[in-house]
Amino acid sequence: MHQLIYCTCPDRETAEKIARYLVKTQLAACINIIPGITSIYQWQGEIESAEEHLLLIKSRQDLYPQVEQAIIRLHPYELPEVVAVSMARALPDYLHWMDSCLISE
């Protein structure tokens, strides 16, 4: 099963570092970096707000543990956002291309 994994980053440098690592190691086929999102959240009892960059990571379910560990290792946040959503449907040729870019199952 293919997945879309969301991860917010504090800046462009962090986002690119994580994205390049995941693609280079074939843990992700493609990653979109969406700059300029505003996150509002509760942290340690306070309402916080931050300008962040969102990573949209295209991968597979079997690779999720490795993706998660890489993000935890490379990310500066104490608790990074890492959320995976299964791809129920996608263009079959796109999924085939993704598989050609990822570590074999």
Secondary structure, 3 states (H helix, E strand, C coil): CEEEEEEEECCHHHHHHHHHHHHHCCCCCEEEEEEEEEEEEEECCEEEEEEEEEEEEEEEHHHHHHHHHHHHHHCCCCCCCCEEEECCCCCHHHHHHHHHHCCCC
